[in-house]
Amino acid sequence: EIVQAVVDFMKANYPPNWTYQDFANQFTAEFFDPNHWADVFKSSGAKYVVLTTKHHEGYTMWPSKYSYSWNAMDVGPNRDLVGDVSKAVRAAGLKFGTYHSLFEWFNPLFRADADSGFKTQTYVDTKENPELYELVNTYKPDLIWSDGAGGGSSQYWKSEAFLAWLYNDSPVKDTVVVNDRWGSETDGHHGDYYNYADNYNPGKLMPHKWENAATLMKGSWGYHRNIDLNGIMSPLEILTQLAQTISCGGNILLNVGPTKEGTIIPVLEERLRGLGDWLNVNGEAVYSSHPWTHQNDTTTKGVWYTHKDQDVYAIVLFWPKDNQVELGSVAYNSVNTIQMLGVEGNLDNKASGDHTVVTFPHVSPESLKTAYVLKINTK
């Protein structure tokens, strides 16, 4: 049904025989300002940025000599977008990572390898591996976000040899980290951190460092012109994803799809800057925090925990109707003081059996941006 809708739209709005490749000339990026992008990302509270340097269509955002006439220098913007973004992001004090798809939808060499049951590796040897080495040597990323095994194993992709070079001989050998998507069998098994699947949010503590790659545009990883507010995560939905992720030991990577003109639409910029405003108040519950004994509260739904030293942080994703919240996971006899970040003074609290009941302050809940952090100093 969705495919047919796309076919009908193309027939109604584009000339006959229009191909995917024809869209490249419409990708102009004439309003692209990498310094503005970096400012938005910095203001969001992000510590690292991952740029899509090549997605599954094979178009590279840098002038790769292995992607002749199908890169951002030769067709479209006529500029090195990876170079521009990496410089701006690093100048803003952020780490720079490169998303990179292994396989390509339209590449006949990959299709031939796949048709052979991946017994041949022509695409890997002549296109994919040389391109990946070029990317690392040229831009020296702090992080490599690999994707798109396309059914091929890590042996087909020669991932072990690449990673051995990356960690032993590459220009980033002492600093780089990688994810887990290096072959059909590696997800959740091999990597400095694991992504498992897109939008992965297990709701429980994971034994290995992981990342929740979530998109602000529900159901889409790229910008689409007919997007509406219902298709964009609300501030509360973003904070819910954040709280659940960090409570379970993960990082969160929020995807934003720019326009063909190279801009981030205002509503997405607003969401990112709004997240940064919240983190300016509540960031101590997030940065350098660790999962606690309990990830979420045993009594009250919508409460997620982190901790740091002697402090436990309860991220409450609602304002309680009676101004009181019961924390079933916090033993009353373990509490010294409780504060709400962004509000002066200690909060009243009392016992309910072994549980702790906290009275929220008399302030407007709107002033604290939809999620509220209780800092619990423990004995």
C-alpha positions as CSV (number, residue, x, y, z in Angstrom):
1,E,0.0,0.0,0.0
2,I,2.8,2.4,0.9
3,V,4.8,1.4,-2.2
4,Q,1.8,2.0,-4.4
5,A,1.2,5.4,-2.9
6,V,4.8,6.3,-3.7
7,V,4.4,5.1,-7.3
8,D,1.2,7.1,-7.7
9,F,2.9,10.2,-6.3
10,M,5.9,9.9,-8.6
11,K,3.6,9.4,-11.7
12,A,1.6,12.5,-10.8
13,N,4.6,14.8,-10.0
14,Y,7.6,13.7,-12.0
15,P,8.4,13.0,-15.7
16,P,8.3,9.5,-17.0
17,N,11.4,7.3,-16.4
18,W,12.5,9.5,-13.5
19,T,15.1,7.6,-11.5
20,Y,16.4,7.7,-8.0
21,Q,19.7,9.1,-9.3
22,D,17.9,12.0,-10.9
23,F,17.2,13.4,-7.4
24,A,20.9,14.1,-6.9
25,N,20.8,17.3,-8.9
26,Q,18.0,18.6,-6.7
27,F,20.2,18.1,-3.6
28,T,21.7,21.6,-3.7
29,A,22.5,22.4,0.0
30,E,22.6,26.1,-0.9
31,F,21.6,27.2,2.6
32,F,23.8,24.7,4.3
33,D,25.8,26.3,7.2
34,P,27.9,23.8,9.1
35,N,28.6,26.3,11.9
36,H,24.9,26.7,12.5
37,W,24.5,22.9,12.5
38,A,27.3,22.7,15.1
39,D,25.7,25.4,17.2
40,V,22.4,23.5,17.2
41,F,24.0,20.3,18.2
42,K,26.1,21.9,20.9
43,S,23.0,23.7,22.2
44,S,21.1,20.4,22.4
45,G,23.6,19.1,25.0
46,A,25.1,16.6,22.6
47,K,28.7,15.4,23.2
48,Y,29.2,13.8,19.8
49,V,27.8,14.0,16.3
50,V,27.4,11.2,13.8
51,L,27.1,12.3,10.1
52,T,25.7,10.1,7.4
53,T,28.6,10.0,5.1
54,K,27.1,7.3,2.8
55,H,23.7,5.7,3.1
56,H,22.4,2.6,1.2
57,E,22.1,4.4,-2.2
58,G,25.9,4.7,-2.3
59,Y,26.1,8.5,-2.7
60,T,29.1,9.7,-0.7
61,M,29.0,13.1,1.1
62,W,32.7,13.5,0.4
63,P,34.6,13.5,-2.9
64,S,35.5,9.8,-2.8
65,K,37.7,8.6,-5.6
66,Y,35.8,5.3,-5.4
67,S,32.4,6.9,-6.0
68,Y,33.1,8.8,-9.2
69,S,30.2,11.1,-10.3
70,W,28.1,9.8,-7.4
71,N,29.3,12.1,-4.6
72,A,28.5,15.5,-3.2
73,M,31.4,17.1,-5.0
74,D,30.6,15.9,-8.5
75,V,26.8,16.1,-8.4
76,G,24.5,18.2,-6.2
77,P,26.1,20.6,-3.7
78,N,29.6,20.5,-5.3
79,R,31.3,20.6,-1.9
80,D,32.9,18.3,0.7
81,L,30.1,18.0,3.2
82,V,31.9,15.6,5.5
83,G,34.9,17.9,5.7
84,D,32.7,20.9,6.4
85,V,30.7,19.2,9.1
86,S,33.8,17.6,10.8
87,K,35.6,20.9,11.0
88,A,32.6,22.8,12.4
89,V,31.6,20.1,14.9
90,R,35.2,19.8,16.3
91,A,35.5,23.5,16.5
92,A,32.4,23.5,18.7
93,G,34.2,21.0,21.0
94,L,32.2,17.9,20.0
95,K,33.4,14.5,18.9
96,F,32.8,13.7,15.3
97,G,31.6,10.3,14.1
98,T,30.9,8.9,10.6
99,Y,27.9,6.7,9.8
100,H,28.7,4.5,6.8
101,S,26.7,1.9,4.9
102,L,28.5,-1.2,3.9
103,F,26.2,-2.3,1.1
104,E,24.6,-0.3,-1.7
105,W,21.2,-0.9,-3.1
106,F,22.0,-0.1,-6.7
107,N,25.6,-1.2,-7.1
108,P,25.9,-4.0,-9.7
109,L,29.1,-5.3,-8.1
110,F,27.4,-5.8,-4.7
111,R,24.4,-7.4,-6.4
112,A,26.7,-9.9,-8.3
113,D,28.4,-10.8,-5.0
114,A,25.1,-11.3,-3.3
115,D,23.9,-13.5,-6.2
116,S,26.9,-15.7,-5.8
117,G,25.9,-16.3,-2.2
118,F,28.7,-13.9,-1.2
119,K,31.4,-16.3,-2.5
120,T,32.9,-13.5,-4.5
121,Q,34.1,-10.2,-2.9
122,T,34.5,-8.0,-5.9
123,Y,32.5,-5.1,-4.4
124,V,34.3,-5.3,-1.1
125,D,37.8,-5.3,-2.7
126,T,37.2,-2.6,-5.4
127,K,34.7,-0.3,-3.7
128,E,33.7,-0.8,-0.1
129,N,37.0,-1.4,1.6
130,P,39.0,1.2,-0.3
131,E,36.3,3.7,0.4
132,L,36.2,3.0,4.1
133,Y,40.0,3.2,4.5
134,E,39.8,6.5,2.6
135,L,37.2,7.8,4.9
136,V,39.2,7.1,8.0
137,N,42.5,8.3,6.7
138,T,41.0,11.6,5.4
139,Y,38.6,12.6,8.2
140,K,40.0,10.7,11.2
141,P,36.7,10.1,12.9
142,D,36.3,9.6,16.7
143,L,33.6,7.1,16.1
144,I,32.5,4.8,13.2
145,W,28.9,3.9,12.9
146,S,28.8,1.0,10.5
147,D,25.5,-0.2,9.0
148,G,23.9,-2.2,6.2
149,A,25.4,-5.7,6.0
150,G,23.0,-6.5,3.3
151,G,23.0,-10.2,4.2
152,G,26.8,-10.5,4.0
153,S,28.8,-11.9,6.9
154,S,31.7,-10.1,8.6
155,Q,33.9,-12.5,6.7
156,Y,32.5,-11.3,3.4
157,W,33.0,-7.7,4.4
158,K,36.5,-8.4,5.6
159,S,35.6,-6.6,8.8
160,E,38.1,-8.3,11.0
161,A,41.0,-7.1,8.9
162,F,39.7,-3.6,8.7
163,L,39.1,-3.4,12.5
164,A,42.6,-4.9,13.1
165,W,44.1,-2.1,11.0
166,L,41.8,0.5,12.7
167,Y,42.9,-0.4,16.2
168,N,46.6,-1.1,15.5
169,D,47.8,1.0,12.5
170,S,45.2,3.7,11.6
171,P,45.6,7.4,12.5
172,V,42.8,7.0,15.1
173,K,44.0,3.8,16.6
174,D,44.2,5.2,20.2
175,T,40.9,7.1,20.2
176,V,38.3,5.5,17.9
177,V,35.2,3.6,19.0
178,V,32.9,1.5,16.7
179,N,29.5,0.0,16.9
180,D,28.4,-3.6,16.2
181,R,27.1,-3.6,12.6
182,W,30.0,-5.2,10.8
183,G,28.3,-8.3,9.3
184,S,25.0,-10.2,9.4
185,E,26.0,-12.0,12.5
186,T,27.7,-9.2,14.6
187,D,24.7,-7.1,15.9
188,G,24.8,-7.3,19.7
189,H,27.9,-9.4,19.7
190,H,31.0,-7.4,18.5
191,G,31.7,-3.7,19.0
192,D,32.8,-1.1,21.5
193,Y,29.1,-0.5,22.0
194,Y,26.1,-2.2,20.6
195,N,23.1,-0.8,18.7
196,Y,21.3,-4.0,18.3
197,A,18.4,-2.6,16.2
198,D,17.1,0.9,15.2
199,N,15.2,2.5,18.0
200,Y,16.4,-0.2,20.4
201,N,15.2,0.6,23.9
202,P,15.2,-2.6,26.1
203,G,13.8,-1.1,29.3
204,K,16.3,-3.1,31.3
205,L,20.0,-2.9,32.3
206,M,22.2,-4.3,29.5
207,P,25.5,-6.1,30.2
208,H,27.4,-4.2,27.5
209,K,27.6,-0.5,26.6
210,W,24.9,0.3,24.1
211,E,23.3,3.1,22.2
212,N,19.6,3.9,21.4
213,A,19.6,5.3,17.8
214,A,16.2,7.0,17.7
215,T,14.8,9.4,15.1
216,L,13.0,12.6,16.0
217,M,10.8,12.1,12.9
218,K,8.6,9.1,13.8
219,G,8.9,6.4,11.2
220,S,11.4,8.2,9.0
221,W,15.2,8.7,9.1
222,G,15.1,11.3,6.4
223,Y,13.2,14.6,6.0
224,H,10.0,14.4,4.1
225,R,8.2,17.5,2.9
226,N,4.7,16.6,4.1
227,I,5.7,16.0,7.7
228,D,3.4,17.3,10.4
229,L,3.7,17.8,14.1
230,N,2.2,14.3,14.8
231,G,5.2,12.9,12.9
232,I,7.7,14.5,15.2
233,M,8.6,13.4,18.7
234,S,7.2,15.7,21.4
235,P,9.5,17.2,24.1
236,L,8.1,14.6,26.6
237,E,8.6,11.7,24.2
238,I,12.3,12.8,23.8
239,L,12.8,13.0,27.5
240,T,11.1,9.7,28.0
241,Q,13.5,8.1,25.5
242,L,16.5,9.8,27.2
243,A,15.5,8.8,30.8
244,Q,14.8,5.1,29.8
245,T,18.0,4.9,27.8
246,I,20.5,6.3,30.4
247,S,18.8,4.4,33.3
248,C,19.6,1.2,31.4
249,G,23.2,2.1,30.7
250,G,22.9,3.4,27.2
251,N,23.7,6.5,25.2
252,I,21.1,8.1,23.0
253,L,21.7,9.2,19.4
254,L,18.9,11.4,18.0
255,N,18.5,11.4,14.3
256,V,17.6,14.6,12.4
257,G,17.0,14.6,8.7
258,P,18.0,17.9,6.9
259,T,16.3,19.3,3.8
260,K,17.8,19.1,0.3
261,E,18.7,22.8,0.8
262,G,20.9,21.8,3.7
263,T,18.8,23.2,6.6
264,I,17.4,21.7,9.8
265,I,13.7,22.7,9.8
266,P,12.7,25.0,12.7
267,V,10.6,22.5,14.7
268,L,13.5,20.0,14.8
269,E,15.9,22.8,15.8
270,E,13.4,23.8,18.5
271,R,13.2,20.2,19.8
272,L,17.0,20.0,20.0
273,R,17.5,23.4,21.7
274,G,14.7,22.6,24.1
275,L,16.4,19.4,25.1
276,G,19.5,21.4,25.7
277,D,17.6,23.8,28.0
278,W,16.4,20.9,30.0
279,L,19.9,19.4,30.3
280,N,21.2,22.8,31.4
281,V,19.1,22.3,34.5
282,N,19.1,18.6,34.9
283,G,22.3,17.5,33.2
284,E,24.0,16.2,36.4
285,A,21.5,13.3,36.4
286,V,22.7,12.5,32.9
287,Y,26.4,13.2,32.2
288,S,28.8,10.9,33.9
289,S,26.0,9.1,35.7
290,H,25.6,5.4,36.0
291,P,22.7,3.0,36.2
292,W,21.4,2.5,39.7
293,T,20.3,-0.8,41.4
294,H,16.9,-0.1,40.1
295,Q,16.3,1.1,36.5
296,N,12.7,2.2,37.0
297,D,10.6,2.5,40.1
298,T,8.9,-0.6,41.5
299,T,5.8,1.3,42.6
300,T,5.2,4.4,40.4
301,K,5.2,4.2,36.7
302,G,7.2,6.9,34.8
303,V,10.1,7.2,37.2
304,W,13.6,6.2,36.0
305,Y,16.8,6.2,38.0
306,T,20.5,7.1,37.6
307,H,23.2,7.6,40.3
308,K,26.5,9.3,40.9
309,D,28.5,8.8,44.1
310,Q,26.1,9.1,47.0
311,D,23.3,10.7,45.0
312,V,20.4,8.9,43.3
313,Y,18.5,10.8,40.6
314,A,14.9,10.0,40.0
315,I,13.7,11.3,36.7
316,V,9.9,11.8,37.0
317,L,8.2,12.0,33.7
318,F,5.0,13.7,35.0
319,W,3.8,16.2,37.6
320,P,1.8,14.2,40.3
321,K,-1.8,15.3,40.7
322,D,-1.6,15.6,44.4
323,N,2.0,17.0,44.4
324,Q,3.3,13.8,45.9
325,V,5.1,10.9,44.3
326,E,5.8,7.6,46.0
327,L,9.2,6.1,45.3
328,G,9.0,2.4,46.0
329,S,12.6,1.7,45.1
330,V,14.0,4.3,47.5
331,A,14.1,3.0,51.1
332,Y,13.1,5.8,53.5
333,N,15.8,5.0,56.0
334,S,18.5,5.5,53.3
335,V,17.6,9.1,52.6
336,N,19.5,12.2,53.8
337,T,18.0,14.9,51.7
338,I,15.9,15.3,48.6
339,Q,16.0,18.3,46.2
340,M,14.5,19.0,42.8
341,L,17.1,20.2,40.3
342,G,16.4,23.8,39.4
343,V,14.5,24.5,42.6
344,E,16.2,25.9,45.8
345,G,15.9,24.1,49.1
346,N,15.1,20.6,50.2
347,L,11.8,18.9,49.6
348,D,9.6,17.4,52.3
349,N,9.5,13.7,52.4
350,K,8.0,11.0,54.6
351,A,7.8,7.2,55.0
352,S,5.1,5.0,53.5
353,G,6.2,1.6,54.9
354,D,9.7,1.2,53.5
355,H,9.0,3.6,50.6
356,T,9.7,7.3,50.3
357,V,6.9,9.8,49.5
358,V,8.2,13.1,48.2
359,T,6.2,16.3,48.1
360,F,6.8,18.4,45.0
361,P,7.5,22.2,45.4
362,H,4.9,24.8,44.9
363,V,6.1,26.0,41.5
364,S,4.6,26.0,38.1
365,P,5.4,22.6,36.5
366,E,5.6,24.2,33.1
367,S,8.7,26.1,34.2
368,L,10.7,22.8,34.4
369,K,10.0,21.4,30.9
370,T,7.8,18.3,31.4
371,A,10.2,16.0,33.3
372,Y,11.5,16.6,36.8
373,V,14.6,15.3,38.5
374,L,14.7,14.5,42.2
375,K,18.3,14.4,43.6
376,I,18.3,12.0,46.5
377,N,21.3,12.2,48.8
378,T,21.7,8.8,50.5
379,K,23.3,7.7,53.7
